[in-house]
Amino acid sequence: MTGLIRLSLALRLAALLSLPLAILTAVVMERSAIMVVLIAAVMTAVRPVVLRAVKQRPPPWPGLQKLAPKFVGMVVLGGILFVAFAGISALFTEVDLESRLTLTDAAILGFWGAFAAICLAIPVKLLDGVIDTSGAGLKVGPFAISPDGTSPGDDGGEIIEGEVIGRGPRKPDGRD
């Protein structure tokens, strides 16, 4: 079980790093700055598509209100990374960015989009049923979780700063 979780976390980290690596690839290959917007669009679309394709019970398509802030955030982050990577690259060599989109840009978008999709799809497929079944027996005081979404409660007591209050009289022990 821990091996699956470690693999899933490593693949999710790789998927998270696909945006900066795609931007770095665009800068190293001296592609157009419009690639930042296109890479952000691809990375924003990857997660909903993967979840709909792989999960047993796929979630509904996210609305524009959920996707727009993610897209804008990725464009801003991508723009900052693009300028930083281009600035660092300009210290060592002359940077002459392409002025138009070409087939190379499509290949960069396709490769990094597929990389992010694969890195997201494998953990979702591996842990799709595991998380649902492991949560069925999880019971932590008043914060219990049941499979149907209801809260089973705390069995008649409240936990405040480590003390259980309201369960009845305390039984004497060695400290009394």
Salt bridges, closest charged atoms under 4 A:
ASP105 OD1 - ARG31 NE 2.66
ASP128 OD1 - LYS55 NZ 3.42
ASP132 OD2 - ARG57 NH2 3.28
ASP155 OD2 - LYS139 NZ 3.02
ASP173 OD1 - ARG170 NH1 3.67
ASP173 OD2 - ARG175 NH2 2.92
ASP176 OD1 - ARG170 NH2 3.06
